[in-house]
């Protein structure tokens, strides 16, 4: 980091321009998430069942929470407030991972595999949130690895998912995982200017893929 850039950064190492980009990218995500939550729950109430309404509500809410926490974290520059918001921002990632699993485990799979995966993922999410609350700012590489591993935990039940989720849904689910994982490269590339905003774009892309999987392949009631 050059001297001018270092002087212009906040307590978390972002320049003003970077924080604006970080805030705007996930601010857009927050607005889209509210619209997506409303759409999914409304369609589930009309065309689906209670499983879809509940699981879509959990998923959509986790999406809103993640983007809202991220937007607030990057928008507010007060040092103490930023430290607290950082905990919420990082913890919300665990919520979104578990929330994204929820429609697939409670609607598409639901049986022994579905309930087991649901319990494991939410258990790990709660542990992750506790870890972030106590150790925020420490063992960041371990936490990042945990995000990725949780996201790909579905591979242990992939055969079951191939049976219970339509091919298009599997495609969008895997595509979202790939987009998120590629984004981690930029998340970790701290010397690259605007690396975090680029990471945010990958998060938006991954979220969109998983939203399409749920909207088009979990929402429809299989005959």
N, C-alpha and C positions, 0 to 999 in steps of 0.2 A: 504494500500500500504506500503511495507516494505521500509526501508531507502535506500537500494541499488537501488531498482526499482525507487524510487522517484527521486534519483539523476540522473538516466539514462533517465528520461522522457523529452520530449520536452514541449513547452508552452501549448500544448493541452492535455498533460498527457499521451502520447504514448511513449513507448520505441522505440529505433532504430529498433529492431527486429519487433516490432508490425507495425511500419510505413512501413517497407519493405513488410511485409505480406499484409498490407492494400493496398499498391501501386500495388503490383503484382496481387492480386486478381482482382482488378478493371481495371488494365492495360489489363489483358486478356479479361475482359468484353468489354473494348473499342475496341479492335481489332475485337472481335466477332460481336460487334454492327455495325461496318463499313461494315463487310461482310454481315450481316443480312439486313442492309439498302439497300445495292447494290442488293442483291438477291430479296428482296420484290419489289423494284421499277422496276427492270428489268422484273420480272414475271408479275407485274401489267400492265406494258406497252405492253407486248406481249399478255397476256390472259385476262386482265381486262378492266377497263374503267378509265375515268378521276377521278372519285370518289376514286377509289382504288389507283391510282398513287398519288393523292394529300394526301389522308389520310395516306397511307403507308409512304410517305415522311415525314410527320409531326411526325408520330410515331417513325420511324427509326432515325430521327434527334434528337428527344428528348432522345432516348436511347443512342446515341453517346455522346450527351452533358452531360448526367448524368455521364457516366463512365469516360469521359475525365476530367470533372471537379473534380471528386472524385480522380482520379489518380494524377492529378496535385496538388490537395490540400494535399494529403498524401506524395507526393514526395518532394515538396518544403518546406524547413525548415526555411526560412527567416521569422521571426515573423510577420512583417507587411504584407508581401505578403500572408502569411498563413491566416491572419485575413480576407483579401479580398477574397481569394479563398474559405474560409469557407462559405461566403455568397453565392458564386456561387454554391458550392457543395450542400448546403441545399436548395437553390432555385431550383436547377435542379431536385430535388425530386418532387416538384410540377409540373414541366414541364413534367416529365415522366408519372406521374399519369394521367394528362390531355391528354398527347400524346397517352397513351395506350387506353384511352376511344375512341379516335378519329375514328379509323377504324370501331369500333362497332357502333358508333352513326351515322357516315356519310355513311357507306356502308350497314351494316346489318339492322339497325333500320331506320335511316334517316327520317322517318315521324315526327309527332309532338313529340313523346317521344324522338326520337333520337336528334332532334334539341334542345329540351329543356334541355336534359341531357348534350349535348355538350356545350351549353351556360353556364349552371350552373357550370360545372366542370372547364371550362376555366376561368370563372369569379372568382371562388374560388382560382384557381391557381395564377392568377394575384394578388389577395389580399394576398395570402400566400407569394409570392415573395416580395411584398411591406413590409409585416410584417417582413420577414427575413432581408431585407435590413436595416430597421430601428432598429430592436430589436434583432440582431444576438447575441446569447449567453444568451438571457433572455427568460424566459418562455419556456424552452426547452421541458418540459413535455407536455405543451399545444400544441406545434408545432408537437410533435410526435403523439399525439392523433388526430390532424388535418390530418396528413398523412393517418392514419389508417381509419378514418371516410370518407375521400375523396375516398379512395380506395374501400370502401364497399358501397358507395353511390348508386352503381348500383342496390342494392336490391330494391330500390323504383320503378325500371322499370323491375324487374326480370321477371314478367309474360310476358311482351312484348319481352324480350330477349329470353325466352323459345320458343316463336313463330318464331322469326326472325333469331336466331342463331342455327345452327345444334347442336344436343346433345354433340357431341365431342368437339365443340367449347366452350360450356357452362362448360363442365368438365375441360378443360384446363384453362379457365378463373377463375373458382372457385379455382382450384388447385393452381394457381399462387397467388391468394389472400391469401389462407391459408399459403403458404410458406412464403410470405412476412410478414404476421402477426406473425407467429411463430418466424421469425427472429428478430422481435422487442424485444422479450424477451432477446436475447443476446445483442442487441443494448443498452438496458437499464441496462444490468448486468455489470456495469463498473468495479467491483472488479475482474471479471474473466479475467485472462491474455488472450490476443488476442481475446477479445470479439468482437472487431470491425471487425476483419478479418473474424470471424465466421459469423457475420451479413452480410458481403459482399458476402459470399458463399450463404446465403439464398437469397440475392438480385439477384445473378446470376441465382439461381434456379427459382425464381419467374419470372424473365425476360424470361427465356427459356420457361416456361409454356405459358406465354402470346404470345410469338413469335410463338409457335406451333399453338395456337388457331387462330392466324391471318393467318399464312401460309397455314394451312390445312382447315380452316373452314370459313374464311372471303374472302380470295383470290379467291377461286372457284366461278364462276358465277352460281348462282342457276337458274335452268331451270324452 
